Amino acid sequence: MKKILFTITIIIFLLIVNDLLRSILDVWNKKDFVGKAEKELSYQKQLNNKLKSQLSFVQTPEFIEKEARDKLFMVKKDEKRIIIPEGLGESTQNPPTGRKENPPNWKKWWELFF
């Protein structure tokens, strides 16, 4: 009778220990999950703040005017629009220096070897 009671007590004890270990493992996993969620939350808050500051900058009149001028080619009432063709601006900045004469072949060979 004592052996049966002892065996039942041991089995109950092992079941309790098993449940406690599972609970500890679950708490440990949830703690890791909460830590990861907190990191993600802080990252999302930083991103949110960055986007809010960007939104406030984009809504300023200076930015709107700059975008209208640069991308939509809009001008104010008292301004005139001047369009410079692409090829025209480059030719005036870098005038051709003239054609460079090719040296004779014997001179090219001489410079190559000596």
ZAMAR-215411 format. One record per residue (C-alpha): residue number from 1; residue in three letters; x, y, z. Coordinates in Angstrom, 2 decimals. Example, Ala and Ser with C-alpha at 12.3 -4.5 7.8 and 13.67 -1.06 7.14 Angstrom:
<atoms>
[atom 1; ALA; [12.30; -4.50; 7.80]]
[atom 2; SER; [13.67; -1.06; 7.14]]
</atoms>
This chain:
<atoms>
[atom 1; MET; [0.00; 0.00; 0.00]]
[atom 2; LYS; [2.83; 2.36; 0.80]]
[atom 3; LYS; [4.46; 1.61; -2.56]]
[atom 4; ILE; [1.28; 2.42; -4.46]]
[atom 5; LEU; [0.81; 5.65; -2.51]]
[atom 6; PHE; [4.46; 6.56; -3.05]]
[atom 7; THR; [4.18; 5.81; -6.80]]
[atom 8; ILE; [1.02; 7.89; -7.13]]
[atom 9; THR; [2.69; 10.75; -5.25]]
[atom 10; ILE; [5.73; 10.59; -7.55]]
[atom 11; ILE; [3.51; 10.55; -10.66]]
[atom 12; ILE; [1.53; 13.55; -9.41]]
[atom 13; PHE; [4.77; 15.34; -8.54]]
[atom 14; LEU; [6.17; 14.65; -12.05]]
[atom 15; LEU; [2.98; 15.96; -13.66]]
[atom 16; ILE; [3.16; 19.14; -11.59]]
[atom 17; VAL; [6.84; 19.62; -12.48]]
[atom 18; ASN; [6.02; 19.02; -16.15]]
[atom 19; ASP; [3.27; 21.67; -16.07]]
[atom 20; LEU; [5.57; 24.13; -14.30]]
[atom 21; LEU; [8.32; 23.61; -16.87]]
[atom 22; ARG; [5.87; 24.16; -19.73]]
[atom 23; SER; [4.58; 27.32; -18.07]]
[atom 24; ILE; [8.12; 28.61; -17.59]]
[atom 25; LEU; [8.92; 27.88; -21.24]]
[atom 26; ASP; [5.75; 29.65; -22.39]]
[atom 27; VAL; [6.56; 32.71; -20.27]]
[atom 28; TRP; [10.11; 32.73; -21.67]]
[atom 29; ASN; [8.82; 32.61; -25.27]]
[atom 30; LYS; [6.26; 35.33; -24.60]]
[atom 31; LYS; [8.98; 37.49; -23.06]]
[atom 32; ASP; [11.03; 37.17; -26.27]]
[atom 33; PHE; [7.95; 37.96; -28.34]]
[atom 34; VAL; [7.22; 41.07; -26.26]]
[atom 35; GLY; [10.85; 42.21; -26.63]]
[atom 36; LYS; [10.67; 41.86; -30.41]]
[atom 37; ALA; [7.32; 43.66; -30.49]]
[atom 38; GLU; [8.75; 46.55; -28.43]]
[atom 39; LYS; [11.69; 46.88; -30.83]]
[atom 40; GLU; [9.32; 46.90; -33.80]]
[atom 41; LEU; [7.14; 49.48; -32.05]]
[atom 42; SER; [10.09; 51.81; -31.42]]
[atom 43; TYR; [11.19; 51.44; -35.07]]
[atom 44; GLN; [7.68; 52.22; -36.30]]
[atom 45; LYS; [7.48; 55.27; -33.99]]
[atom 46; GLN; [10.76; 56.60; -35.40]]
[atom 47; LEU; [9.52; 56.02; -38.92]]
[atom 48; ASN; [6.23; 57.73; -38.07]]
[atom 49; ASN; [8.05; 60.78; -36.68]]
[atom 50; LYS; [10.26; 60.94; -39.76]]
[atom 51; LEU; [7.25; 60.77; -42.06]]
[atom 52; LYS; [5.42; 63.44; -40.06]]
[atom 53; SER; [8.37; 65.81; -40.35]]
[atom 54; GLN; [8.61; 65.06; -44.07]]
[atom 55; LEU; [4.88; 65.73; -44.45]]
[atom 56; SER; [5.16; 69.06; -42.65]]
[atom 57; PHE; [8.07; 70.02; -44.93]]
[atom 58; VAL; [6.17; 69.02; -48.07]]
[atom 59; GLN; [3.17; 71.12; -47.04]]
[atom 60; THR; [5.20; 74.34; -46.74]]
[atom 61; PRO; [4.60; 77.01; -49.39]]
[atom 62; GLU; [8.31; 77.10; -50.28]]
[atom 63; PHE; [8.35; 73.41; -51.17]]
[atom 64; ILE; [5.12; 73.66; -53.14]]
[atom 65; GLU; [6.48; 76.62; -55.12]]
[atom 66; LYS; [9.78; 74.83; -55.79]]
[atom 67; GLU; [8.02; 71.70; -57.03]]
[atom 68; ALA; [5.67; 73.77; -59.22]]
[atom 69; ARG; [8.63; 75.55; -60.79]]
[atom 70; ASP; [10.88; 72.50; -61.22]]
[atom 71; LYS; [8.46; 69.78; -62.23]]
[atom 72; LEU; [5.48; 71.64; -63.69]]
[atom 73; PHE; [7.47; 74.53; -65.26]]
[atom 74; MET; [5.12; 77.10; -63.76]]
[atom 75; VAL; [6.10; 80.77; -63.45]]
[atom 76; LYS; [4.75; 83.75; -61.53]]
[atom 77; LYS; [2.66; 86.44; -63.23]]
[atom 78; ASP; [5.52; 88.91; -63.64]]
[atom 79; GLU; [8.12; 86.35; -64.77]]
[atom 80; LYS; [8.95; 85.07; -68.24]]
[atom 81; ARG; [9.90; 81.54; -69.10]]
[atom 82; ILE; [13.18; 80.99; -70.98]]
[atom 83; ILE; [13.95; 77.60; -72.45]]
[atom 84; ILE; [17.52; 76.95; -73.57]]
[atom 85; PRO; [17.97; 74.06; -76.01]]
[atom 86; GLU; [20.33; 71.37; -74.78]]
[atom 87; GLY; [22.81; 71.54; -77.67]]
[atom 88; LEU; [23.04; 75.33; -77.61]]
[atom 89; GLY; [24.26; 75.59; -74.03]]
[atom 90; GLU; [27.04; 73.03; -74.48]]
[atom 91; SER; [28.48; 74.47; -77.68]]
[atom 92; THR; [29.00; 77.94; -76.17]]
[atom 93; GLN; [30.66; 76.59; -73.04]]
[atom 94; ASN; [33.19; 74.32; -74.77]]
[atom 95; PRO; [34.26; 75.81; -78.11]]
[atom 96; PRO; [36.17; 73.42; -80.37]]
[atom 97; THR; [39.93; 73.85; -80.14]]
[atom 98; GLY; [40.59; 72.82; -83.71]]
[atom 99; ARG; [41.76; 69.62; -85.32]]
[atom 100; LYS; [44.90; 68.07; -83.93]]
[atom 101; GLU; [47.30; 66.91; -86.60]]
[atom 102; ASN; [48.38; 63.30; -86.60]]
[atom 103; PRO; [52.15; 62.81; -86.44]]
[atom 104; PRO; [53.79; 60.69; -89.14]]
[atom 105; ASN; [53.84; 56.93; -88.67]]
[atom 106; TRP; [57.60; 56.73; -88.10]]
[atom 107; LYS; [57.20; 59.17; -85.16]]
[atom 108; LYS; [54.38; 57.10; -83.65]]
[atom 109; TRP; [56.56; 53.98; -83.82]]
[atom 110; TRP; [59.51; 55.86; -82.34]]
[atom 111; GLU; [57.40; 57.08; -79.37]]
[atom 112; LEU; [55.96; 53.61; -78.89]]
[atom 113; PHE; [59.33; 51.87; -78.53]]
[atom 114; PHE; [61.47; 54.65; -77.04]]
</atoms>
